[in-house]
Amino acid sequence: MDSLVSALSKLFTQAYEQGVADGRNQQAVDHKMIGRKDFYSEFGIKVDTFDKHYRDKEGFPKPEEDGKWYAPAVENGY
């Protein structure tokens, strides 16, 4: 009986870990471009906070020529 419990425990742990890994691989943000005023609705970051702490920070995605950011790059890059 102990071996059955042990085997089921191992199986459930593997299934859980696979589910977590699959969830991390799913993109939560749509493929779209967003302006700085959209950062609040997309990520909960106010415009002033975005300008002060994120916009020019090294490593933060840069806007495209139209002045908009690719939303998944922002989510994945920061």
Contacts in CASP RR format, 6 or more apart in sequence:
PFRMAT RR
TARGET T0000
AUTHOR 0000-0000-0000
METHOD contacts of the structure
MODEL  1
MDSLVSALSKLFTQAYEQGVADGRNQQAVDHKMIGRKDFYSEFGIKVDTF
DKHYRDKEGFPKPEEDGKWYAPAVENGY
27 72 0 8 1.000
27 75 0 8 1.000
28 75 0 8 1.000
29 42 0 8 1.000
29 71 0 8 1.000
29 72 0 8 1.000
29 74 0 8 1.000
29 75 0 8 1.000
30 71 0 8 1.000
30 72 0 8 1.000
31 70 0 8 1.000
31 71 0 8 1.000
31 72 0 8 1.000
32 70 0 8 1.000
32 71 0 8 1.000
33 64 0 8 1.000
33 66 0 8 1.000
33 68 0 8 1.000
33 69 0 8 1.000
33 70 0 8 1.000
33 71 0 8 1.000
34 42 0 8 1.000
34 68 0 8 1.000
34 69 0 8 1.000
34 71 0 8 1.000
34 74 0 8 1.000
35 63 0 8 1.000
35 67 0 8 1.000
35 68 0 8 1.000
35 69 0 8 1.000
36 47 0 8 1.000
36 50 0 8 1.000
36 51 0 8 1.000
36 55 0 8 1.000
36 69 0 8 1.000
37 47 0 8 1.000
39 45 0 8 1.000
39 46 0 8 1.000
39 47 0 8 1.000
39 50 0 8 1.000
39 54 0 8 1.000
39 74 0 8 1.000
40 46 0 8 1.000
40 47 0 8 1.000
42 71 0 8 1.000
42 74 0 8 1.000
43 74 0 8 1.000
43 75 0 8 1.000
45 54 0 8 1.000
54 60 0 8 1.000
54 78 0 8 1.000
59 77 0 8 1.000
59 78 0 8 1.000
60 74 0 8 1.000
60 77 0 8 1.000
60 78 0 8 1.000
61 69 0 8 1.000
61 70 0 8 1.000
61 73 0 8 1.000
61 74 0 8 1.000
61 77 0 8 1.000
61 78 0 8 1.000
62 69 0 8 1.000
63 69 0 8 1.000
64 70 0 8 1.000
END
